[in-house]
Amino acid sequence: MDQPGLDSGLHRQALCGLGRINRVSGTARHFWPALEQLSNRLGRGPLRVLDVACGGGGVAIALSEIARRRGVAVEVRGCDLSPTALGYARESADRRGAEIGFFEHDVLENRLPECDAIVCSLFLHHLSDSQAMKFLNALRNSAGRVVQVSDLIRSPLGYAFAMIGCRLLTRSKIVRTDGPQSVAAAFTVREAGTLVEQSGLRGAAILRHFPERFHLTWSRS
């Protein structure tokens, strides 16, 4: 899906499939408890949340909807390098009545805007070790309080989940191809822990969750 010149129709179909996979994986639900705790601790609103490499915006929209149901004031924004993904995200947010600001941004080249909390899903596996450390350090520098990252785990079980899940949840040939390849390119939990320590996110918690993903949470002292 990162291929330059990819047909926008195929790209949008892939984004739809990834959104469905994120919903089944419960990514936003895993992010939400730390965000609600942070909002309660700060005692002010709205909580400024940035979804980095937001893709089609599914996680950002889901967080906005959870906050609305819970009565928690949040200001959710999302950034991505792809204009196609951002256009899809804006349309999805408008359709679901979610007020989210989406903007184009290259996180590996430019500093992120400051916010209270940063979340990121399914992006780390696209990066080399050195890029991943640089990226995690950038998240730490821009997040006032909390960083959360959810990504794939490289393992035989993860590969099996990707092979089966991508075929059950989407007709997109791109996602069906990219899913297993993404698992093969992902980090193990141990490797992720090493990257976290080297990037300065000391004290971060890394937990496994279904379907063979890790969830990293770091809070600033």
N, CA, C and O of each residue as an XYZ file, in Angstrom:
884
protein
N       0.816     -1.207      0.000
C       0.000      0.000      0.000
C       0.855      1.264      0.000
O       0.343      2.353     -0.262
N       2.138      1.137      0.287
C       3.039      2.293      0.271
C       3.598      2.561     -1.123
O       4.367      3.503     -1.315
N       3.216      1.742     -2.084
C       3.773      1.873     -3.426
C       3.376      3.204     -4.066
O       2.190      3.529     -4.115
N       4.353      3.985     -4.559
C       4.030      5.248     -5.224
C       3.156      5.022     -6.458
O       3.347      4.052     -7.192
N       2.206      5.914     -6.679
C       1.358      5.816     -7.854
C       0.255      4.790     -7.743
O      -0.387      4.466     -8.742
N       0.016      4.265     -6.536
C      -1.054      3.288     -6.350
C      -2.399      3.903     -6.717
O      -2.696      5.035     -6.334
N      -3.203      3.160     -7.453
C      -4.537      3.623     -7.839
C      -5.334      4.008     -6.593
O      -5.381      3.253     -5.621
N      -5.957      5.181     -6.628
C      -6.656      5.690     -5.445
C      -7.832      4.791     -5.044
O      -8.138      4.654     -3.859
N      -8.483      4.184     -6.031
C      -9.590      3.291     -5.716
C      -9.122      2.065     -4.950
O      -9.755      1.663     -3.973
N      -8.022      1.471     -5.385
C      -7.461      0.322     -4.681
C      -6.970      0.722     -3.297
O      -7.099     -0.032     -2.332
N      -6.399      1.933     -3.217
C      -5.912      2.444     -1.930
C      -7.071      2.602     -0.944
O      -6.963      2.201      0.215
N      -8.158      3.175     -1.397
C      -9.317      3.392     -0.527
C      -9.939      2.055     -0.100
O     -10.383      1.911      1.039
N      -9.968      1.092     -1.007
C     -10.476     -0.230     -0.649
C      -9.604     -0.853      0.443
O     -10.113     -1.485      1.368
N      -8.286     -0.669      0.325
C      -7.374     -1.194      1.340
C      -7.576     -0.492      2.677
O      -7.534     -1.133      3.727
N      -7.793      0.811      2.646
C      -8.031      1.568      3.881
C      -9.304      1.091      4.573
O      -9.357      0.999      5.800
N     -10.312      0.795      3.791
C     -11.557      0.266      4.343
C     -11.304     -1.070      5.035
O     -11.809     -1.317      6.131
N     -10.520     -1.929      4.387
C     -10.205     -3.226      4.976
C      -9.401     -3.096      6.254
O      -9.650     -3.813      7.223
N      -8.434     -2.181      6.262
C      -7.630     -1.968      7.470
C      -8.476     -1.420      8.610
O      -8.267     -1.769      9.772
N      -9.432     -0.560      8.270
C     -10.326     -0.030      9.297
C     -11.130     -1.145      9.952
O     -11.329     -1.145     11.167
N     -11.586     -2.086      9.152
C     -12.351     -3.213      9.683
C     -11.464     -4.080     10.586
O     -11.907     -4.545     11.636
N     -10.227     -4.290     10.175
C      -9.293     -5.079     10.980
C      -9.002     -4.396     12.309
O      -8.927     -5.060     13.343
N      -8.837     -3.067     12.290
C      -8.593     -2.327     13.535
C      -9.787     -2.411     14.478
O      -9.615     -2.489     15.695
N     -10.993     -2.394     13.922
C     -12.179     -2.494     14.777
C     -12.240     -3.856     15.454
O     -12.527     -3.952     16.647
N     -11.967     -4.909     14.686
C     -11.985     -6.255     15.253
C     -10.879     -6.409     16.296
O     -11.060     -7.094     17.303
N      -9.745     -5.773     16.054
C      -8.619     -5.862     16.986
C      -8.826     -5.019     18.240
O      -8.106     -5.183     19.225
N      -9.809     -4.117     18.205
C     -10.095     -3.297     19.379
C      -9.020     -2.285     19.691
O      -8.794     -1.972     20.860
N      -8.346     -1.761     18.674
C      -7.225     -0.851     18.901
C      -7.623      0.368     19.725
O      -6.942      0.711     20.692
N      -8.709      1.018     19.356
C      -9.139      2.218     20.085
C      -9.518      1.885     21.519
O      -9.245      2.663     22.433
N     -10.145      0.732     21.720
C     -10.521      0.326     23.081
C      -9.294      0.117     23.958
O      -9.339      0.383     25.160
N      -8.203     -0.354     23.372
C      -6.970     -0.523     24.139
C      -6.325      0.831     24.453
O      -5.708      0.996     25.506
N      -6.464      1.782     23.557
C      -5.905      3.108     23.791
C      -6.699      3.900     24.840
O      -6.122      4.692     25.584
N      -8.001      3.689     24.899
C      -8.871      4.596     25.639
C      -8.615      4.681     27.146
O      -8.584      5.799     27.661
N      -8.430      3.583     27.895
C      -8.302      3.708     29.350
C      -7.221      4.687     29.802
O      -7.458      5.478     30.715
N      -6.047      4.650     29.189
C      -4.974      5.570     29.575
C      -5.344      7.013     29.261
O      -4.955      7.925     29.989
N      -6.095      7.228     28.177
C      -6.509      8.586     27.821
C      -7.542      9.110     28.817
O      -7.479     10.271     29.220
N      -8.482      8.271     29.210
C      -9.486      8.702     30.182
C      -8.839      8.976     31.537
O      -9.196      9.946     32.206
N      -7.895      8.134     31.948
C      -7.189      8.359     33.199
C      -6.419      9.675     33.156
O      -6.393     10.421     34.135
N      -5.794      9.952     32.015
C      -5.046     11.200     31.873
C      -5.977     12.398     31.956
O      -5.649     13.386     32.613
N      -7.129     12.331     31.305
C      -8.094     13.413     31.352
C      -8.541     13.671     32.790
O      -8.630     14.822     33.218
N      -8.820     12.605     33.531
C      -9.242     12.754     34.926
C      -8.123     13.343     35.782
O      -8.373     14.152     36.675
N      -6.900     12.933     35.503
C      -5.768     13.407     36.296
C      -5.486     14.889     36.044
O      -5.171     15.635     36.971
N      -5.603     15.306     34.785
C      -5.341     16.705     34.464
C      -6.466     17.615     34.954
O      -6.230     18.772     35.302
N      -7.683     17.089     34.980
C      -8.809     17.857     35.488
C      -9.154     19.070     34.649
O      -9.692     20.054     35.157
N      -8.849     19.000     33.390
C      -9.190     20.103     32.485
C      -9.508     19.513     31.119
O      -9.266     18.333     30.870
N     -10.037     20.323     30.261
C     -10.358     19.825     28.930
C     -10.243     20.939     27.910
O     -10.113     22.108     28.273
N     -10.291     20.589     26.660
C     -10.285     19.211     26.174
C      -8.880     18.595     26.169
O      -7.879     19.305     26.066
N      -8.824     17.274     26.281
C      -7.570     16.550     26.200
C      -7.131     16.532     24.739
O      -7.900     16.143     23.860
N      -5.911     16.948     24.484
C      -5.406     17.026     23.108
C      -4.735     15.699     22.734
O      -3.698     15.334     23.288
N      -5.351     14.988     21.783
C      -4.869     13.671     21.364
C      -4.496     13.717     19.891
O      -5.267     14.206     19.065
N      -3.310     13.206     19.562
C      -2.855     13.161     18.170
C      -2.630     11.717     17.755
O      -1.881     10.987     18.405
N      -3.284     11.301     16.661
C      -3.090      9.975     16.075
C      -2.085     10.127     14.937
O      -2.394     10.715     13.900
N      -0.885      9.594     15.136
C       0.198      9.729     14.162
C       0.161      8.571     13.173
O      -0.047      7.421     13.560
N       0.366      8.881     11.888
C       0.235      7.890     10.815
C      -1.156      7.268     10.892
O      -1.309      6.050     10.988
N      -2.155      8.130     10.848
C      -3.540      7.738     11.131
C      -4.193      6.945     10.015
O      -5.251      6.353     10.229
N      -3.597      6.914      8.825
C      -4.196      6.163      7.723
C      -5.597      6.661      7.416
O      -5.810      7.861      7.238
N      -6.551      5.746      7.352
C      -7.934      6.106      7.031
C      -8.712      6.708      8.169
O      -9.905      6.973      8.020
N      -8.074      6.937      9.312
C      -8.710      7.661     10.406
C      -9.607      6.842     11.308
O     -10.276      7.401     12.177
N      -9.639      5.528     11.125
C     -10.552      4.705     11.904
C     -10.324      4.775     13.402
O     -11.284      4.864     14.168
N      -9.068      4.737     13.834
C      -8.767      4.775     15.266
C      -9.098      6.152     15.846
O      -9.680      6.244     16.927
N      -8.736      7.208     15.144
C      -9.035      8.564     15.619
C     -10.543      8.772     15.758
O     -11.005      9.345     16.745
N     -11.299      8.311     14.781
C     -12.755      8.454     14.829
C     -13.335      7.648     15.988
O     -14.204      8.130     16.714
N     -12.849      6.417     16.157
C     -13.345      5.577     17.247
C     -13.057      6.198     18.606
O     -13.904      6.141     19.497
N     -11.878      6.791     18.782
C     -11.553      7.454     20.046
C     -12.479      8.636     20.298
O     -12.928      8.851     21.424
N     -12.763      9.402     19.248
C     -13.674     10.535     19.369
C     -15.064     10.068     19.789
O     -15.713     10.705     20.618
N     -15.517      8.957     19.218
C     -16.843      8.437     19.550
C     -16.897      7.883     20.968
O     -17.896      8.062     21.665
N     -15.827      7.208     21.403
C     -15.785      6.715     22.785
C     -15.829      7.883     23.763
O     -16.554      7.840     24.756
N     -15.057      8.920     23.482
C     -15.023     10.090     24.354
C     -16.397     10.745     24.462
O     -16.811     11.185     25.534
N     -17.088     10.799     23.333
C     -18.419     11.405     23.334
C     -19.384     10.597     24.191
O     -20.178     11.162     24.943
N     -19.313      9.273     24.075
C     -20.185      8.419     24.886
C     -19.846      8.511     26.368
O     -20.733      8.432     27.218
N     -18.555      8.680     26.678
C     -18.121      8.726     28.068
C     -18.212     10.126     28.675
O     -17.988     10.305     29.872
N     -18.538     11.106     27.852
C     -18.636     12.469     28.354
C     -17.300     13.089     28.683
O     -17.208     13.934     29.573
N     -16.257     12.678     27.972
C     -14.908     13.203     28.185
C     -14.573     14.166     27.048
O     -14.700     13.818     25.873
N     -14.150     15.359     27.399
C     -13.819     16.366     26.389
C     -12.449     16.063     25.781
O     -11.439     16.065     26.485
N     -12.417     15.805     24.480
C     -11.159     15.558     23.790
C     -11.116     16.353     22.491
O     -12.143     16.664     21.888
N      -9.912     16.665     22.092
C      -9.671     17.291     20.785
C      -8.756     16.347     20.027
O      -7.548     16.328     20.259
N      -9.328     15.562     19.119
C      -8.571     14.548     18.396
C      -8.126     15.092     17.052
O      -8.914     15.683     16.312
N      -6.849     14.884     16.745
C      -6.306     15.217     15.431
C      -5.590     13.989     14.885
O      -5.184     13.106     15.641
N      -5.439     13.945     13.572
C      -4.738     12.838     12.943
C      -3.839     13.334     11.831
O      -4.206     14.256     11.103
N      -2.674     12.741     11.688
C      -1.765     13.147     10.609
C      -1.268     11.919      9.861
O      -1.150     10.831     10.425
N      -0.981     12.116      8.588
C      -0.487     11.045      7.737
C       0.231     11.672      6.550
O       0.017     12.841      6.230
N       1.076     10.893      5.908
C       1.806     11.392      4.743
C       0.985     11.298      3.460
O       1.273     11.993      2.486
N      -0.037     10.441      3.454
C      -0.789     10.158      2.231
C      -2.012     11.054      2.070
O      -2.904     11.020      2.919
N      -2.082     11.863      0.997
C      -3.283     12.659      0.735
C      -4.516     11.797      0.513
O      -5.618     12.187      0.897
N      -4.346     10.624     -0.104
C      -5.484      9.735     -0.331
C      -6.053      9.257      0.998
O      -7.268      9.266      1.196
N      -5.185      8.844      1.902
C      -5.637      8.387      3.214
C      -6.325      9.512      3.973
O      -7.345      9.288      4.624
N      -5.780     10.706      3.895
C      -6.370     11.836      4.611
C      -7.740     12.203      4.035
O      -8.659     12.539      4.781
N      -7.871     12.139      2.716
C      -9.173     12.404      2.113
C     -10.197     11.383      2.555
O     -11.338     11.735      2.853
N      -9.807     10.129      2.602
C     -10.689      9.063      3.065
C     -11.066      9.283      4.525
O     -12.222      9.101      4.908
N     -10.085      9.674      5.342
C     -10.326      9.905      6.766
C     -11.311     11.054      6.988
O     -12.206     10.955      7.827
N     -11.146     12.129      6.242
C     -12.055     13.279      6.398
C     -13.484     12.894      6.009
O     -14.438     13.274      6.687
N     -13.628     12.143      4.921
C     -14.964     11.708      4.498
C     -15.601     10.805      5.554
O     -16.787     10.935      5.854
N     -14.817      9.898      6.109
C     -15.329      8.983      7.134
C     -15.749      9.736      8.385
O     -16.787      9.439      8.977
N     -14.940     10.714      8.789
C     -15.262     11.503      9.980
C     -16.528     12.320      9.764
O     -17.380     12.388     10.650
N     -16.658     12.934      8.606
C     -17.869     13.717      8.301
C     -19.107     12.826      8.307
O     -20.154     13.217      8.822
N     -18.989     11.656      7.748
C     -20.113     10.726      7.660
C     -20.573     10.274      9.048
O     -21.758     10.017      9.256
N     -19.644     10.179      9.988
C     -19.978      9.715     11.333
C     -20.109     10.849     12.347
O     -20.277     10.608     13.542
N     -20.032     12.085     11.860
C     -20.240     13.233     12.731
C     -19.137     13.448     13.738
O     -19.385     13.984     14.818
N     -17.919     13.042     13.408
C     -16.774     13.205     14.308
C     -15.981     14.441     13.895
O     -15.556     14.552     12.745
N     -15.783     15.363     14.825
C     -15.037     16.588     14.540
C     -13.553     16.341     14.811
O     -13.082     16.461     15.942
N     -12.838     15.995     13.754
C     -11.418     15.664     13.858
C     -10.644     16.446     12.805
O     -11.060     16.519     11.649
N      -9.534     17.021     13.201
C      -8.682     17.739     12.263
C      -7.600     16.827     11.709
O      -6.733     16.371     12.454
N      -7.642     16.557     10.413
C      -6.633     15.721      9.766
C      -5.694     16.606      8.953
O      -6.133     17.536      8.276
N      -4.394     16.308      9.025
C      -3.430     17.130      8.284
C      -2.273     16.277      7.783
O      -1.937     15.247      8.368
N      -1.670     16.731      6.683
C      -0.555     16.015      6.075
C       0.732     16.313      6.828
O       1.025     17.468      7.138
N       1.505     15.259      7.124
C       2.727     15.459      7.901
C       3.660     14.270      7.706
O       3.224     13.119      7.733
N       4.943     14.554      7.509
C       5.971     13.527      7.426
C       6.668     13.452      8.776
O       7.530     14.275      9.083
N       6.295     12.471      9.575
C       6.776     12.398     10.951
C       8.265     12.084     11.021
O       8.906     12.401     12.023
N       8.827     11.480      9.998
C      10.242     11.143     10.020
C      11.124     12.329      9.643
O      12.336     12.293      9.854
N      10.520     13.382      9.085
C      11.292     14.537      8.646
C      10.970     15.812      9.425
O      11.817     16.699      9.530
N       9.772     15.914      9.964
C       9.345     17.157     10.609
C       8.837     16.895     12.022
O       8.255     15.849     12.312
N       9.073     17.869     12.886
C       8.658     17.752     14.284
C       7.132     17.744     14.382
O       6.443     18.468     13.663
N       6.634     16.925     15.268
C       5.197     16.843     15.493
C       4.717     18.001     16.350
O       5.478     18.504     17.177
N       3.478     18.437     16.177
C       2.931     19.464     17.065
C       2.774     18.904     18.476
O       2.538     17.709     18.651
N       2.904     19.756     19.464
C       2.778     19.310     20.848
C       1.325     19.011     21.181
O       0.408     19.649     20.664
N       1.132     18.028     22.055
C      -0.204     17.611     22.468
C      -0.091     16.929     23.827
O       1.012     16.751     24.342
N      -1.214     16.552     24.403
C      -1.186     15.853     25.689
C      -0.837     14.382     25.522
O      -0.083     13.825     26.320
N      -1.383     13.752     24.488
C      -1.185     12.317     24.281
C      -1.053     12.008     22.800
O      -1.728     12.609     21.964
N      -0.183     11.072     22.487
C       0.000     10.603     21.112
C      -0.318      9.116     21.058
O       0.114      8.346     21.915
N      -1.074      8.723     20.046
C      -1.326      7.306     19.782
C      -0.864      6.990     18.371
O      -0.858      7.858     17.499
N      -0.480      5.750     18.155
C      -0.035      5.331     16.821
C      -0.294      3.842     16.661
O       0.051      3.046     17.535
N      -0.898      3.472     15.554
C      -1.244      2.071     15.315
C      -0.733      1.610     13.953
O      -0.916      2.288     12.942
N      -0.093      0.449     13.949
C       0.317     -0.236     12.716
C       1.222      0.607     11.817
O       1.063      0.624     10.597
N       2.164      1.297     12.434
C       3.132      2.061     11.647
C       4.564      1.626     11.922
O       5.406      1.672     11.025
N       4.850      1.204     13.148
C       6.228      0.925     13.551
C       6.868     -0.144     12.674
O       8.068     -0.083     12.404
N       6.082     -1.123     12.227
C       6.671     -2.215     11.448
C       7.132     -1.778     10.060
O       7.810     -2.537      9.368
N       6.776     -0.574      9.651
C       7.247     -0.043      8.373
C       8.683      0.487      8.464
O       9.290      0.812      7.443
N       9.221      0.573      9.674
C      10.476      1.280      9.905
C      11.640      0.340     10.204
O      11.456     -0.757     10.732
N      12.835      0.792      9.855
C      14.053      0.093     10.267
C      14.301      0.357     11.750
O      13.608      1.176     12.353
N      15.264     -0.313     12.335
C      15.579     -0.103     13.749
C      15.915      1.357     14.026
O      15.402      1.948     14.977
N      16.779      1.938     13.192
C      17.197      3.324     13.424
C      16.031      4.290     13.233
O      15.891      5.250     13.991
N      15.195      4.045     12.229
C      14.027      4.891     12.015
C      13.039      4.754     13.172
O      12.449      5.742     13.609
N      12.860      3.535     13.665
C      11.927      3.302     14.769
C      12.373      4.048     16.020
O      11.547      4.645     16.710
N      13.672      4.020     16.320
C      14.173      4.745     17.491
C      13.966      6.249     17.323
O      13.561      6.935     18.261
N      14.248      6.754     16.123
C      14.039      8.171     15.850
C      12.567      8.542     15.986
O      12.226      9.592     16.532
N      11.705      7.671     15.486
C      10.269      7.913     15.544
C       9.769      7.919     16.989
O       9.053      8.837     17.390
N      10.136      6.912     17.769
C       9.694      6.849     19.157
C      10.209      8.033     19.962
O       9.505      8.552     20.829
N      11.423      8.456     19.681
C      11.966      9.633     20.359
C      11.173     10.883     19.996
O      10.957     11.750     20.842
N      10.734     10.979     18.730
C       9.923     12.114     18.301
C       8.582     12.126     19.021
O       8.085     13.189     19.393
N       7.995     10.947     19.219
C       6.737     10.871     19.962
C       6.938     11.342     21.396
O       6.122     12.091     21.932
N       8.024     10.900     22.010
C       8.311     11.298     23.400
C       8.490     12.803     23.519
O       8.027     13.410     24.484
N       9.155     13.406     22.548
C       9.414     14.844     22.615
C       8.155     15.678     22.450
O       8.065     16.776     23.000
N       7.180     15.173     21.698
C       5.986     15.968     21.401
C       4.808     15.690     22.322
O       3.912     16.523     22.453
N       4.804     14.528     22.960
C       3.697     14.177     23.851
C       3.932     14.777     25.236
O       4.933     14.485     25.889
N       3.005     15.608     25.667
C       3.167     16.216     26.980
C       3.089     15.223     28.107
O       3.763     15.384     29.124
N       2.257     14.169     27.942
C       2.027     13.248     29.051
C       2.138     11.769     28.684
O       2.803     11.007     29.386
N       1.494     11.357     27.593
C       1.347      9.920     27.324
C       1.656      9.601     25.861
O       1.297     10.352     24.954
N       2.328      8.471     25.658
C       2.541      7.899     24.325
C       1.999      6.475     24.344
O       2.279      5.713     25.270
N       1.220      6.115     23.320
C       0.735      4.748     23.177
C       0.960      4.283     21.734
O       0.638      4.989     20.779
N       1.513      3.093     21.605
C       1.789      2.521     20.284
C       1.252      1.091     20.255
O       1.505      0.303     21.166
N       0.514      0.773     19.207
C       0.027     -0.595     18.997
C       0.568     -1.104     17.673
O       0.456     -0.429     16.649
N       1.153     -2.293     17.694
C       1.678     -2.816     16.433
C       1.712     -4.337     16.440
O       1.455     -4.987     17.454
N       2.035     -4.873     15.282
C       2.094     -6.310     15.076
C       3.287     -6.926     15.793
O       4.292     -6.259     16.037
N       3.164     -8.201     16.125
C       4.262     -8.970     16.689
C       4.731     -9.974     15.639
O       3.918    -10.693     15.057
N       6.017    -10.021     15.402
C       6.555    -11.000     14.459
C       6.633    -12.363     15.146
O       7.451    -12.577     16.040
N       5.791    -13.252     14.723
C       5.748    -14.595     15.297
C       4.966    -15.498     14.350
O       4.206    -15.000     13.519
N       5.134    -16.810     14.457
C       4.345    -17.722     13.623
C       2.844    -17.535     13.832
O       2.073    -17.586     12.874
N       2.427    -17.317     15.084
C       1.008    -17.106     15.358
C       0.519    -15.818     14.707
O      -0.573    -15.775     14.142
N       1.334    -14.770     14.790
C       0.959    -13.505     14.159
C       0.813    -13.649     12.658
O      -0.087    -13.066     12.053
N       1.699    -14.426     12.061
C       1.623    -14.649     10.615
C       0.345    -15.402     10.258
O      -0.307    -15.095      9.260
N      -0.008    -16.391     11.079
C      -1.233    -17.157     10.826
C      -2.463    -16.269     10.968
O      -3.381    -16.341     10.151
N      -2.484    -15.428     12.012
C      -3.603    -14.503     12.189
C      -3.732    -13.582     10.980
O      -4.840    -13.326     10.509
N      -2.609    -13.085     10.478
C      -2.642    -12.177      9.333
C      -3.161    -12.879      8.088
O      -3.969    -12.315      7.351
N      -2.710    -14.088      7.849
C      -3.148    -14.837      6.678
C      -4.660    -15.079      6.720
O      -5.359    -14.892      5.724
N      -5.146    -15.494      7.883
C      -6.571    -15.824      8.007
C      -7.428    -14.569      8.098
O      -8.425    -14.428      7.390
N      -7.020    -13.653      8.987
C      -7.817    -12.454      9.230
C      -7.980    -11.580      8.004
O      -9.072    -11.083      7.730
N      -6.906    -11.390      7.269
C      -6.980    -10.523      6.095
C      -7.886    -11.108      5.009
O      -8.466    -10.364      4.218
N      -8.005    -12.418      4.972
C      -8.889    -13.043      3.994
C     -10.342    -13.039      4.441
O     -11.252    -12.998      3.613
N     -10.556    -13.082      5.735
C     -11.920    -13.066      6.251
C     -12.524    -11.665      6.290
O     -13.729    -11.501      6.100
N     -11.679    -10.643      6.539
C     -12.190     -9.314      6.846
C     -12.147     -8.325      5.686
O     -12.719     -7.240      5.785
N     -11.487     -8.676      4.600
C     -11.435     -7.738      3.476
C     -11.233     -8.480      2.162
O     -10.630     -9.552      2.118
N     -11.757     -7.879      1.087
C     -11.532     -8.406     -0.259
C     -10.339     -7.731     -0.925
O      -9.969     -8.079     -2.046
N      -9.738     -6.769     -0.235
C      -8.620     -6.035     -0.813
C      -7.410     -6.946     -1.018
O      -6.875     -7.500     -0.058
N      -6.985     -7.096     -2.263
C      -5.807     -7.906     -2.548
C      -4.559     -7.275     -1.945
O      -3.608     -7.972     -1.588
N      -4.571     -5.948     -1.836
C      -3.418     -5.255     -1.258
C      -3.256     -5.623      0.216
O      -2.158     -5.949      0.666
N      -4.363     -5.568      0.963
C      -4.299     -5.906      2.386
C      -3.955     -7.378      2.565
O      -3.192     -7.734      3.463
N      -4.513     -8.229      1.718
C      -4.234     -9.665      1.824
C      -2.766     -9.977      1.565
O      -2.221    -10.944      2.099
N      -2.132     -9.150      0.740
C      -0.695     -9.310      0.489
C       0.126     -8.636      1.579
O       1.077     -9.218      2.102
N      -0.248     -7.400      1.920
C       0.523     -6.614      2.883
C       0.466     -7.181      4.297
O       1.437     -7.065      5.045
N      -0.667     -7.799      4.678
C      -0.822     -8.274      6.042
C       0.280     -9.229      6.476
O       0.998     -8.935      7.431
N       0.434    -10.371      5.799
C       1.515    -11.299      6.159
C       2.905    -10.682      6.007
O       3.793    -10.949      6.817
N       3.099     -9.855      4.970
C       4.402     -9.217      4.784
C       4.707     -8.263      5.936
O       5.858     -8.134      6.353
N       3.679     -7.599      6.446
C       3.872     -6.673      7.565
C       4.293     -7.422      8.824
O       5.150     -6.953      9.572
N       3.689     -8.591      9.058
C       4.089     -9.392     10.217
C       5.551     -9.817     10.082
O       6.302     -9.780     11.057
N       5.951    -10.216      8.892
C       7.333    -10.633      8.666
C       8.317     -9.482      8.905
O       9.467     -9.711      9.281
N       7.863     -8.253      8.685
C       8.725     -7.080      8.873
C       8.633     -6.494     10.281
O       9.388     -5.584     10.625
N       7.716     -7.009     11.091
C       7.470     -6.431     12.417
C       8.562     -6.821     13.410
O       9.465     -7.594     13.092
N       8.458     -6.267     14.620
C       9.397     -6.563     15.699
C       8.813     -7.627     16.628
O       7.595     -7.756     16.746
N       9.681     -8.378     17.278
C       9.237     -9.207     18.382
C       9.023     -8.306     19.602
O       9.431     -7.145     19.599
N       8.391     -8.837     20.628
C       8.177     -8.046     21.842
C       9.515     -7.655     22.457
O       9.674     -6.529     22.929
N      10.473     -8.570     22.456
C      11.797     -8.263     23.012
C      12.486     -7.165     22.214
O      13.071     -6.248     22.790
N      12.419     -7.255     20.899
C      13.036     -6.227     20.055
C      12.376     -4.870     20.282
O      13.054     -3.845     20.344
N      11.046     -4.871     20.407
C      10.338     -3.618     20.671
C      10.781     -3.023     22.006
O      10.965     -1.811     22.117
N      10.952     -3.867     23.008
C      11.406     -3.388     24.305
C      12.783     -2.754     24.233
O      13.034     -1.738     24.881
N      13.676     -3.344     23.452
C      15.017     -2.772     23.279
C      14.941     -1.413     22.599
O      15.621     -0.475     23.015
N      14.122     -1.295     21.560
C      13.959     -0.017     20.866
C      13.400      1.044     21.800
O      13.824      2.199     21.764
N      12.446      0.647     22.637
C      11.831      1.584     23.580
C      12.874      2.133     24.542
O      12.923      3.339     24.782
N      13.707      1.259     25.093
C      14.734      1.705     26.032
C      15.734      2.630     25.345
O      16.116      3.657     25.906
N      16.158      2.272     24.135
C      17.152      3.058     23.422
C      16.613      4.404     22.954
O      17.384      5.336     22.727
N      15.295      4.510     22.809
C      14.702      5.768     22.343
C      14.375      6.726     23.490
O      13.929      7.848     23.248
N      14.589      6.299     24.717
C      14.348      7.185     25.850
C      13.005      7.013     26.521
O      12.690      7.749     27.457
N      12.199      6.056     26.068
C      10.887      5.819     26.688
C      11.024      4.838     27.855
O      10.328      3.825     27.921
N      11.924      5.158     28.758
C      12.204      4.258     29.880
C      11.001      4.174     30.810
O      10.329      5.166     31.091
N      10.755      2.951     31.278
C       9.620      2.744     32.157
C       8.330      2.432     31.430
O       7.285      2.276     32.061
N       8.387      2.339     30.104
C       7.181      2.037     29.332
C       6.726      0.601     29.599
O       7.541     -0.293     29.823
N       5.430      0.407     29.571
C       4.849     -0.938     29.709
C       4.517     -1.465     28.324
O       3.948     -0.750     27.499
N       4.876     -2.726     28.070
C       4.559     -3.372     26.802
C       3.778     -4.643     27.099
O       4.292     -5.559     27.740
N       2.542     -4.697     26.633
C       1.665     -5.841     26.868
C       1.236     -6.450     25.538
O       1.080     -5.746     24.540
N       1.049     -7.756     25.538
C       0.516     -8.436     24.356
C      -1.000     -8.408     24.404
O      -1.593     -8.435     25.482
N      -1.627     -8.355     23.242
C      -3.079     -8.483     23.190
C      -3.491     -9.101     21.855
O      -2.722     -9.104     20.893
N      -4.685     -9.610     21.815
C      -5.233    -10.216     20.599
C      -5.405     -9.144     19.532
O      -5.801     -8.027     19.863
N      -5.124     -9.438     18.264
C      -4.646    -10.701     17.703
C      -3.135    -10.654     17.460
O      -2.688    -10.282     16.375
N      -2.357    -11.028     18.468
C      -0.892    -11.054     18.395
C      -0.324     -9.681     18.051
O       0.383     -9.495     17.060
N      -0.668     -8.730     18.917
C      -0.115     -7.377     18.832
C       0.492     -7.001     20.175
O       0.196     -7.619     21.197
N       1.347     -5.979     20.162
C       1.816     -5.436     21.427
C       1.276     -4.017     21.607
O       1.080     -3.283     20.639
N       1.045     -3.659     22.839
C       0.516     -2.344     23.190
C       1.502     -1.691     24.145
O       1.687     -2.146     25.274
N       2.127     -0.625     23.679
C       3.116      0.117     24.461
C       2.457      1.342     25.073
O       1.756      2.085     24.386
N       2.681      1.550     26.363
C       2.187      2.758     27.033
C       3.315      3.374     27.841
O       3.935      2.710     28.671
N       3.573      4.644     27.591
C       4.602      5.397     28.326
C       3.976      6.676     28.863
O       3.250      7.370     28.152
N       4.262      6.976     30.114
C       3.766      8.211     30.727
C       4.940      9.044     31.228
O       5.889      8.513     31.805
N       4.869     10.338     31.006
C       5.911     11.239     31.493
C       5.748     11.417     33.006
O       4.637     11.596     33.506
N       6.853     11.364     33.711
C       6.800     11.512     35.173
C       6.324     12.922     35.551
O       6.214     13.240     36.736
